[in-house]
Amino acid sequence: MSSTDDRSGTGVLDERNHGEPELNRVMGPRLLLLFIVGDILGTGVYALTGAVAGEVGGAAWAPFLVAFVIATITAFSYLELVTKYPQAAGAALYTHKAFGIHFVTFLVAFAVMCSGITSASTASNAFAGFLRDGLGTDWVAGSTPLLLIALGFMALVAAINFRGVGESVKANVVLTMVELSGLLLIIFIGLYAVTQGKADFSRAVVFDSPSDKSTFFAITAATSLAFFAMVGFEDSVNMAEETKDPVRDFPRVMLTGLGITGLIYVLVSITAVALVPVGELANPDNESALTQVVAAGAPNFPFDKVFPFIGMFAVANSALINMLMASRLLYGMAKQEVLPPVLGRVHRSRRTPWVAILFTTAISFGLIYFVSTQSDSEIIAALGGTTALLLLGVFTIVNICVLVLRKNPIDRKHFVAPTALPVIGALLCAFMVGPWTGRDTIQYRIAGWLLAIGVVLWALTWIANRFFFAKKTYMRDPEELEDPDHAHH
């Protein structure tokens, strides 16, 4: 076993397994594609269509298109890094290798982890709401039945996660097919409405901002909201150690997945404004935007009874994939000794990071309880917007990491992004983080509190690691201290 001491002063530690078994490589190109598509599709598109239309009018497709472009540019950076370093931990690992500063690495890891857990917790509350709508009960927001359903659902997600990534990804396949069918149904209904003369596509080119913003800033504000619907592609890099051939598969699969979801989003948003006036789509007192779309395009179809169950599958998929990502992120960081090694423990028979799964599930329980009294729209605006805000900050850093790490070439073939793309990506993502985008200030407050908690946890982890290292040095055999090479055998 090699030594674990970091004597370089860079903060970059040797990669080791601590005698733990490796993760199980079960994901081929098809499962990886479904993972990426299923992660991007989900809570966002089912909840955001009306809100985005309310910002820009009939041109609701434009913010989704801009969000798709920003996400794709950043995806090129992720592709270079994941094929160069095909290991779990994603953005946090790249930051660690680029800068070697534990504080920065920890904040990136914490931001990504929080974005996944917050998104999953939001999805679990939405799952409870959809179940209530599907059953036709009168449970009000904050009621005990809704809270228990949300907590029980998250416990089920944890159980699937623990059983193994093979089972988790297979469940993802089923859930992805269901949520994809719901969105394709909307597109087909739009085509059917055209043949019946019910669609008015001229509305899709009408720009109208209720706050009298210029076109540029209105689209920017709507894009900051729509971006929540595009995030998810970055989660897949945390599954690199469970992908059969990450260097070969990731480039074509990730870009294909982004292209599929981007096309679906644009078609759904165009269909929505063509069938339902923007004022009705954006009215919070009406049914969900997509429910209104299908009711207008196919009034004889009982979508109001079917939609809640499709929505349940959609948000369940988001929760499962986000909790998979969060636990693998913690596992990867534990291997790098940025987080306590206990989080890197792998179950001997299931070969899953069981301690990390328990840790992320416990945090999600706290978040579910905290937001259980809010309405669905408030949760999307606050937590969904915060998720996008945190990830845009992380994407800014990842785009910079690509350029920094090119100073450290590796003797192996890997994907290389055109140099202009990381530069453009860093500038665009940094711009989208700023308050000039018009995002709600509550998102900055939530993100600020989360990062403040991260600073406290980093300090505690740093102190614990320093104490352990000092104690380990003190207890070493004098022979080892005199002969450093002896300590490596």
C-alpha positions, 0 to 999 in steps of 0.5 A: 500500500502506498503512502497517503502523505501529501509531501508536495505541498500542492494539496493533490493527494495520491489516489488510493482505494484503502483496500476497498473494492472498486465500483461495479462497471455496469453502464454501457452507451445505451444506459449512459444515454438514458441516464443523461436524458433522464437526468436532464428531463424531469422536474424542470420542464414539467414545472417551468414552461408557464413561468418562462412564458410569463417572462418573455411571452410567446418566445418561450422557446428562446430561453430554453434554446439559450440555456441549451447553448450554454449547457452544451458549451460547458459540456465540451469542457466536461467531456475533455476532463472526464475522458482525461480523468475518468474517475468519480467526483466530477467538478470537485476532482477537476478543481482539486487537480487544477488548483490543489487548494482544499478550501476551493475543492471543498466548496465546489464539492459542497455546492455540487452536492447541495445542488443534487440533494436540494433538487432531489428533495424538491422532487420528493415534495413534488412527488407527494403533491402529484400523488395527492392530485392523482388520488384526489385527496384534499391534503393541504401543503404542510400536512402530515400525510404529504410529509410522510409520503415525501420522506418515505419516497426518499427512503425508497430512493436510498434503498434503490441506491444502496442495492446497486447502480445496476438496479438504479440505472435500470429503474432510471430506464423505466422512469425515463421512458415514462417522463419522455412519453409525457413530453412526446405526447404533448408534441404529438398533440401539437401536431394533431392540433395543427391538422384540426386548425387549433394551433396558432404558431404566430404567437411563438414569435411574439416577444412580450415582457410584463416588466418592460425589460429590454429583449436582452435582459428579459431573455436573460432573466428567463434563461436563468430560470430555464437553465434549471431544466437543462442541468443534469448532464454534469451528474453523469461524470460522477458515474465515470467509474461505473461506466464500461468505457468512459473515454470512448462513450462519454463524448458522443453520448453526452452530446447526443443526450443534450441534443435530444433534450434541447430539441424536446424542450424547444418543441414543447415550448413552441407547442405550448404557446401555439395552443394556449395564450401566454396569459393563461399559461403563466397564471398560477391559479390555473392548472399546470401549463402542460395540462392546459396544453393537452386539454386545449389540443385534445379536449377529449383526452383525460389528461388531468387524471393521467398527468399527475402520475406521469409527473410522479415518474418524472420527479422520481427519476430526478430524485433517483439520479440526483441522489446517485450523483450526490453519493458518488461525489462524496465517495470520490472526494473521500478517496481524494481525502478532501472529505473524511475517509469513512464516506468512501466505504464501499459495501462488500456485497453490494459494492455501493458507497453505503456511508455516503448514501446514508449521509446524503439521505439524512441531509435530504430528510432535513430539506424535505421537512424544511420546505414541506410547508411551501407551495410547489411554485415557491419551491421551484422558484427558490430551490430550483433557482438556487440549484441553477445558481450554484451549478452556474458558479461551478460551471464557471470554475470547470471551464477555467479548470480545462485551460489550467489542466492543459499545462499537465498533459497525459500520455493517453488519448482523450477528448479535447475541446476547441480552446475557444469554448471553455473561454466562452463558457466561463464568461457566459456562466459567470454572467448568468450568476450575477444579479443583473439576470433578474433572479430572485434575491432569495436564491442568493440568500439560500446559496449564501447560507449553504456556502456558509455551512460549507465553510464551517464543515471545511474548517472542521474537516481540515482540523480533523485531518491535521490532528490525525496527520500529526498523531500519525506522525507522532506515533510512527516508528523512529526508523520510518521517520529517519528513512522516509522511503521506508514508510512507503513499503 
